[in-house]
Amino acid sequence: MAFAPVLHAEWLKIRTLRALPGTLLALFAATTTFSALAASSDSSEPDSDPLFTALSGVLPGQIAAIAFGAMAVSSEFPGGLRLSLSAVPRRGRWFAAKAVAVALPALAVGLVTALAALLVGRAGLGSAADGLTPGEQARGVVGCGVYLMLMALFAAGLTALLRSGLAALSLLIPLVVVVSFVIGDAAGTAADFLPDRAGQVVMRETYDAALGPWTGLAVTALWTTGALLAGAWSVRRRDA
C-alpha cells in the first residue's frame, strides 16, 4: 500500500477518536489561560522576561501535547497491532504514517496556541512587553509550535517502545513537572540538555543557558528522533 492512503487512514483514526481532539483543545485552553494569568501577575516585575512570561502557559500546556502523542499510539495496543498491520503489513510504513499523523495536527495547534498565548500575554503585560521585537515574537511563536510538536512525537515514540501510554506518561510528566523544575536548577549545566529545558530556550527573549534557541530545539529534536527510532524498532521487532 502506498504511503498516502496509510497516512489518510491514520489521520481518520486521530480525527474520530474523541479523546485526541479533546487533548488538543485542552492544549489551547490551558496554555492561553496560564499565559494570561502569568502575564497579569508578572506585569510589574522589572526583571522578568516578557517573551517567556507571555508564552509560559506552554509549560503546563505541554502536558496535553504529551498526552496527545501518547494516546494516539496507545490506542492501537489494547487489541494489539494485528488489525492495523493486516491492512499495512509493512510496519515501518505504518509507524511513519502514525508519526506524521501526530506531528501535523500537533504543529498546527501548537502554532495557533503559541500565537494566542503571545497575544493574551502581551495584553496582560502591557507596556512591559513593548521592548519585544517582531523577530523575537515570531521566533517564540514558531519555536513553541515546533517544541510542542516534538514533545508530542517524543511521547509517541516512547509509547511505541513501552507499548503503554500510561507507562510513557508516568515517565514524561514527572520529567517536565518535577525533574526540570525541582531538580533542574540544582543539576547545573547538565539539566540544560534535558529535552524540555533545551527546547524551552526558544521561548526566552534573553538566555544564559548552554544552548541557544535553535540549538536547544535541535537537542529536543535529537531526543525525539531517538524515541521514534526506538519505537520503530519495537514495532518492527516485537510481536503484534
C-alpha positions as a Markdown table, in Angstrom:
| # | Residue | x | y | z |
|---|---|---|---|---|
| 1 | Met | 0.0 | 0.0 | 0.0 |
| 2 | Ala | 1.3 | 3.5 | -0.9 |
| 3 | Phe | 2.1 | 5.9 | 1.9 |
| 4 | Ala | -0.7 | 8.5 | 1.2 |
| 5 | Pro | -3.6 | 6.1 | 1.9 |
| 6 | Val | -1.9 | 4.9 | 5.0 |
| 7 | Leu | -1.5 | 8.4 | 6.3 |
| 8 | His | -5.1 | 9.2 | 5.4 |
| 9 | Ala | -6.2 | 6.2 | 7.5 |
| 10 | Glu | -4.1 | 7.2 | 10.5 |
| 11 | Trp | -5.5 | 10.8 | 10.2 |
| 12 | Leu | -9.0 | 9.4 | 10.3 |
| 13 | Lys | -8.2 | 7.5 | 13.4 |
| 14 | Ile | -6.9 | 10.6 | 15.2 |
| 15 | Arg | -9.8 | 12.7 | 14.0 |
| 16 | Thr | -12.5 | 10.2 | 15.0 |
| 17 | Leu | -11.1 | 9.1 | 18.4 |
| 18 | Arg | -12.9 | 11.7 | 20.6 |
| 19 | Ala | -10.2 | 12.0 | 23.3 |
| 20 | Leu | -7.5 | 13.1 | 20.8 |
| 21 | Pro | -9.1 | 16.3 | 19.6 |
| 22 | Gly | -10.0 | 16.9 | 23.2 |
| 23 | Thr | -6.4 | 16.9 | 24.2 |
| 24 | Leu | -5.5 | 19.4 | 21.5 |
| 25 | Leu | -8.4 | 21.6 | 22.8 |
| 26 | Ala | -7.0 | 21.3 | 26.3 |
| 27 | Leu | -3.6 | 22.3 | 25.0 |
| 28 | Phe | -5.0 | 25.5 | 23.6 |
| 29 | Ala | -7.2 | 26.3 | 26.6 |
| 30 | Ala | -4.6 | 25.5 | 29.3 |
| 31 | Thr | -1.8 | 27.4 | 27.5 |
| 32 | Thr | -3.7 | 30.6 | 26.8 |
| 33 | Thr | -5.3 | 30.6 | 30.3 |
| 34 | Phe | -2.0 | 30.2 | 32.1 |
| 35 | Ser | -0.2 | 32.7 | 29.9 |
| 36 | Ala | -2.9 | 35.3 | 30.7 |
| 37 | Leu | -2.6 | 34.6 | 34.4 |
| 38 | Ala | 1.2 | 34.7 | 34.4 |
| 39 | Ala | 1.2 | 38.0 | 32.4 |
| 40 | Ser | -1.2 | 39.7 | 34.7 |
| 41 | Ser | 0.8 | 38.7 | 37.8 |
| 42 | Asp | 4.2 | 39.5 | 36.4 |
| 43 | Ser | 3.5 | 42.7 | 34.6 |
| 44 | Ser | 5.1 | 44.8 | 37.4 |
| 45 | Glu | 8.3 | 42.7 | 37.7 |
| 46 | Pro | 11.1 | 44.7 | 36.2 |
| 47 | Asp | 13.5 | 41.7 | 35.8 |
| 48 | Ser | 11.0 | 39.3 | 34.2 |
| 49 | Asp | 11.5 | 38.1 | 30.6 |
| 50 | Pro | 8.4 | 39.4 | 28.8 |
| 51 | Leu | 8.6 | 36.8 | 26.0 |
| 52 | Phe | 8.9 | 33.9 | 28.4 |
| 53 | Thr | 6.1 | 35.3 | 30.6 |
| 54 | Ala | 3.8 | 35.7 | 27.6 |
| 55 | Leu | 4.5 | 32.1 | 26.5 |
| 56 | Ser | 4.8 | 30.5 | 29.9 |
| 57 | Gly | 1.4 | 28.8 | 29.6 |
| 58 | Val | 3.2 | 26.3 | 27.3 |
| 59 | Leu | 4.8 | 24.8 | 30.4 |
| 60 | Pro | 1.6 | 23.3 | 31.8 |
| 61 | Gly | 0.0 | 23.1 | 28.3 |
| 62 | Gln | 2.7 | 20.8 | 27.1 |
| 63 | Ile | 1.2 | 18.0 | 29.3 |
| 64 | Ala | -1.7 | 17.9 | 26.9 |
| 65 | Ala | 0.6 | 17.7 | 23.9 |
| 66 | Ile | 2.4 | 14.8 | 25.5 |
| 67 | Ala | -0.9 | 13.1 | 26.3 |
| 68 | Phe | -1.9 | 13.6 | 22.6 |
| 69 | Gly | 1.1 | 11.8 | 21.3 |
| 70 | Ala | 0.9 | 9.0 | 23.8 |
| 71 | Met | -2.8 | 8.4 | 23.3 |
| 72 | Ala | -2.5 | 8.4 | 19.5 |
| 73 | Val | -0.2 | 5.4 | 19.7 |
| 74 | Ser | -1.5 | 3.7 | 22.8 |
| 75 | Ser | -5.0 | 3.4 | 21.2 |
| 76 | Glu | -3.5 | 0.7 | 18.9 |
| 77 | Phe | -2.4 | -1.6 | 21.7 |
| 78 | Pro | -5.5 | -2.8 | 23.7 |
| 79 | Gly | -6.3 | -5.2 | 20.8 |
| 80 | Gly | -2.7 | -5.4 | 19.5 |
| 81 | Leu | -1.5 | -4.1 | 16.2 |
| 82 | Arg | -2.9 | -7.1 | 14.2 |
| 83 | Leu | -5.8 | -5.1 | 12.7 |
| 84 | Ser | -3.6 | -2.2 | 11.6 |
| 85 | Leu | -0.8 | -4.5 | 10.4 |
| 86 | Ser | -3.2 | -6.7 | 8.5 |
| 87 | Ala | -4.1 | -3.6 | 6.4 |
| 88 | Val | -0.5 | -2.3 | 6.3 |
| 89 | Pro | 1.9 | -5.3 | 6.6 |
| 90 | Arg | 5.0 | -3.0 | 6.3 |
| 91 | Arg | 5.4 | -2.0 | 9.9 |
| 92 | Gly | 7.9 | 0.8 | 9.2 |
| 93 | Arg | 5.5 | 2.5 | 6.8 |
| 94 | Trp | 2.6 | 2.2 | 9.3 |
| 95 | Phe | 4.7 | 3.8 | 12.1 |
| 96 | Ala | 5.9 | 6.6 | 9.9 |
| 97 | Ala | 2.4 | 7.4 | 8.9 |
| 98 | Lys | 1.4 | 7.4 | 12.6 |
| 99 | Ala | 4.2 | 9.8 | 13.4 |
| 100 | Val | 3.2 | 12.2 | 10.6 |
| 101 | Ala | -0.4 | 12.0 | 11.6 |
| 102 | Val | 0.7 | 13.0 | 15.2 |
| 103 | Ala | 3.1 | 15.7 | 14.0 |
| 104 | Leu | 0.9 | 17.7 | 11.7 |
| 105 | Pro | -2.0 | 18.5 | 14.0 |
| 106 | Ala | 0.3 | 19.0 | 16.9 |
| 107 | Leu | 2.3 | 21.5 | 14.9 |
| 108 | Ala | -0.8 | 23.3 | 13.6 |
| 109 | Val | -2.5 | 23.5 | 17.0 |
| 110 | Gly | 0.9 | 24.4 | 18.6 |
| 111 | Leu | 1.4 | 27.4 | 16.3 |
| 112 | Val | -2.1 | 28.7 | 16.8 |
| 113 | Thr | -1.8 | 28.2 | 20.6 |
| 114 | Ala | 1.5 | 29.9 | 20.8 |
| 115 | Leu | 0.2 | 32.9 | 18.9 |
| 116 | Ala | -2.9 | 33.1 | 21.1 |
| 117 | Ala | -0.8 | 32.8 | 24.2 |
| 118 | Leu | 1.5 | 35.6 | 23.0 |
| 119 | Leu | -1.4 | 37.9 | 22.2 |
| 120 | Val | -3.1 | 37.4 | 25.6 |
| 121 | Gly | 0.3 | 37.6 | 27.4 |
| 122 | Arg | 1.2 | 40.8 | 25.7 |
| 123 | Ala | -2.2 | 42.3 | 26.6 |
| 124 | Gly | -1.6 | 41.4 | 30.3 |
| 125 | Leu | 1.9 | 42.7 | 30.3 |
| 126 | Gly | 1.0 | 46.0 | 28.8 |
| 127 | Ser | 4.0 | 48.4 | 28.4 |
| 128 | Ala | 6.3 | 45.7 | 29.9 |
| 129 | Ala | 6.2 | 43.9 | 26.5 |
| 130 | Asp | 6.9 | 47.0 | 24.4 |
| 131 | Gly | 10.6 | 46.1 | 24.0 |
| 132 | Leu | 9.9 | 42.8 | 22.2 |
| 133 | Thr | 10.9 | 42.9 | 18.6 |
| 134 | Pro | 8.8 | 41.3 | 15.8 |
| 135 | Gly | 11.7 | 38.9 | 15.2 |
| 136 | Glu | 11.7 | 37.8 | 18.8 |
| 137 | Gln | 8.0 | 37.3 | 18.9 |
| 138 | Ala | 8.0 | 35.3 | 15.6 |
| 139 | Arg | 10.8 | 33.1 | 16.9 |
| 140 | Gly | 8.9 | 32.5 | 20.1 |
| 141 | Val | 5.7 | 31.5 | 18.3 |
| 142 | Val | 7.3 | 29.3 | 15.7 |
| 143 | Gly | 9.7 | 27.8 | 18.2 |
| 144 | Cys | 6.8 | 27.0 | 20.6 |
| 145 | Gly | 4.8 | 25.3 | 17.9 |
| 146 | Val | 7.8 | 23.2 | 16.9 |
| 147 | Tyr | 8.6 | 22.4 | 20.5 |
| 148 | Leu | 5.0 | 21.2 | 21.2 |
| 149 | Met | 5.1 | 19.0 | 18.1 |
| 150 | Leu | 8.5 | 17.5 | 19.2 |
| 151 | Met | 7.1 | 16.7 | 22.7 |
| 152 | Ala | 4.1 | 15.0 | 21.2 |
| 153 | Leu | 6.3 | 12.9 | 19.0 |
| 154 | Phe | 8.6 | 12.2 | 21.9 |
| 155 | Ala | 5.6 | 10.7 | 23.8 |
| 156 | Ala | 4.5 | 8.8 | 20.7 |
| 157 | Gly | 7.9 | 7.2 | 20.2 |
| 158 | Leu | 8.2 | 6.3 | 23.9 |
| 159 | Thr | 4.7 | 4.8 | 23.9 |
| 160 | Ala | 5.5 | 2.6 | 21.0 |
| 161 | Leu | 8.7 | 1.5 | 22.7 |
| 162 | Leu | 7.0 | 0.7 | 26.0 |
| 163 | Arg | 3.7 | -0.4 | 24.4 |
| 164 | Ser | 1.8 | 1.6 | 27.1 |
| 165 | Gly | 0.6 | 5.1 | 27.1 |
| 166 | Leu | 0.4 | 5.0 | 30.9 |
| 167 | Ala | 4.0 | 4.0 | 31.2 |
| 168 | Ala | 5.1 | 6.8 | 28.8 |
| 169 | Leu | 3.1 | 9.4 | 30.7 |
| 170 | Ser | 4.4 | 8.1 | 34.0 |
| 171 | Leu | 7.9 | 8.9 | 32.8 |
| 172 | Leu | 7.4 | 12.1 | 30.8 |
| 173 | Ile | 5.1 | 14.0 | 33.1 |
| 174 | Pro | 7.4 | 13.7 | 36.1 |
| 175 | Leu | 10.2 | 14.7 | 33.8 |
| 176 | Val | 8.6 | 18.0 | 32.7 |
| 177 | Val | 6.9 | 18.8 | 36.1 |
| 178 | Val | 9.4 | 17.5 | 38.7 |
| 179 | Val | 12.8 | 16.9 | 37.3 |
| 180 | Ser | 13.1 | 20.2 | 35.3 |
| 181 | Phe | 11.5 | 22.5 | 37.9 |
| 182 | Val | 12.7 | 20.9 | 41.2 |
| 183 | Ile | 15.9 | 19.1 | 40.3 |
| 184 | Gly | 16.9 | 21.0 | 37.2 |
| 185 | Asp | 18.4 | 24.1 | 38.8 |
| 186 | Ala | 20.4 | 22.0 | 41.2 |
| 187 | Ala | 21.8 | 19.8 | 38.4 |
| 188 | Gly | 23.6 | 22.7 | 36.7 |
| 189 | Thr | 24.5 | 22.8 | 33.1 |
| 190 | Ala | 23.6 | 19.1 | 32.5 |
| 191 | Ala | 20.0 | 20.0 | 33.1 |
| 192 | Asp | 20.1 | 22.3 | 30.1 |
| 193 | Phe | 20.3 | 19.3 | 27.8 |
| 194 | Leu | 17.0 | 17.7 | 29.1 |
| 195 | Pro | 14.5 | 17.5 | 26.2 |
| 196 | Asp | 12.1 | 20.0 | 27.7 |
| 197 | Arg | 14.5 | 22.6 | 29.1 |
| 198 | Ala | 16.6 | 22.6 | 25.9 |
| 199 | Gly | 13.6 | 23.3 | 23.7 |
| 200 | Gln | 12.1 | 25.9 | 26.0 |
| 201 | Val | 15.1 | 28.3 | 25.5 |
| 202 | Val | 13.3 | 29.4 | 22.3 |
| 203 | Met | 10.6 | 31.0 | 24.5 |
| 204 | Arg | 13.1 | 33.4 | 26.1 |
| 205 | Glu | 14.0 | 37.0 | 25.0 |
| 206 | Thr | 17.3 | 36.6 | 26.7 |
| 207 | Tyr | 19.1 | 33.4 | 27.7 |
| 208 | Asp | 22.2 | 32.4 | 29.6 |
| 209 | Ala | 21.9 | 28.7 | 29.2 |
| 210 | Ala | 24.5 | 26.5 | 27.5 |
| 211 | Leu | 22.2 | 26.3 | 24.4 |
| 212 | Gly | 20.6 | 29.0 | 22.2 |
| 213 | Pro | 17.0 | 29.0 | 20.9 |
| 214 | Trp | 17.6 | 26.9 | 17.8 |
| 215 | Thr | 20.4 | 24.7 | 19.2 |
| 216 | Gly | 18.1 | 23.9 | 22.1 |
| 217 | Leu | 15.3 | 22.9 | 19.8 |
| 218 | Ala | 17.9 | 20.7 | 17.9 |
| 219 | Val | 18.7 | 18.9 | 21.2 |
| 220 | Thr | 15.0 | 18.3 | 21.8 |
| 221 | Ala | 14.7 | 17.0 | 18.2 |
| 222 | Leu | 17.6 | 14.6 | 18.9 |
| 223 | Trp | 15.7 | 13.2 | 21.9 |
| 224 | Thr | 12.6 | 12.9 | 19.8 |
| 225 | Thr | 14.4 | 11.2 | 17.0 |
| 226 | Gly | 15.9 | 8.7 | 19.4 |
| 227 | Ala | 12.5 | 7.9 | 20.9 |
| 228 | Leu | 10.9 | 7.5 | 17.5 |
| 229 | Leu | 13.7 | 5.2 | 16.3 |
| 230 | Ala | 13.4 | 3.1 | 19.5 |
| 231 | Gly | 9.6 | 3.0 | 18.9 |
| 232 | Ala | 10.0 | 2.0 | 15.3 |
| 233 | Trp | 12.4 | -0.8 | 16.4 |
| 234 | Ser | 9.9 | -2.1 | 18.9 |
| 235 | Val | 7.1 | -2.1 | 16.3 |
| 236 | Arg | 9.2 | -3.9 | 13.8 |
| 237 | Arg | 10.8 | -6.5 | 16.1 |
| 238 | Arg | 8.2 | -7.4 | 18.7 |
| 239 | Asp | 5.1 | -9.5 | 18.2 |
| 240 | Ala | 1.9 | -7.6 | 17.3 |
